[in-house]
């Protein structure tokens, strides 16, 4: 599957002429558009502050967004003005969007790709996935290797479930205050907490819909066969024998354990893209029995295997 795409790095690094040209090309060729939006506090500050100097943020972000676009200042408004918000627009990060801007994306059909690792490391924020999905925005999952350490979507799923807890953390504590003073502040709750199922959806069907690919990302009649075969008996940390009732766990529970805990590349037995097998595991079929004699192999017990589209 091939698809053309236009990319403008991010608004602060793009001149009016460049954005205007990209908008014209996108309209002419009806292609996907990918860029970053509302990614970091620095990027937002460049748009909102009339006096912020580039040396206070980063020398490469010059000039400030406000000086370039004094009548707009916010990424969504700027991209929209250059016809770069369409139903084929994919925006990375968006951790500092407001509800009204998310509604604009949902109305137009633009999508968001969340990169949880780089969001924490670079954006100092998380994407409110549940909030924006409720507003109608399609959200997929990405890795953003430039801002992280792994291209693995399984790693990204784990990070998505982990960082979603941050939003409900207790507000910052004044550690210089009296420790016996009654603290009346409260956390924000767990509204943004997502589980492994939501993270898996974002990495598969959610990502497909974000890219406007209607025929991939799910096991349904008429869908393209993109699939990963996972051996759910594989445990890189050899925890299975220590978990009470592990052998009696359902496939769903085993899959959750694989996604959230010990699943790794050795657990992947095969990968298909467009119906063509592009990867076959090099791990010998009897590898598990050599390492864990008491653990049945997937080949002997096919019911312990699960095929999931990723």
Order of alpha helices (4+ residues) and beta strands (2+ residues): beta-alpha-beta-alpha-alpha-alpha-beta-alpha-beta-alpha-beta-alpha-alpha-alpha-beta-alpha-beta-beta-alpha-beta
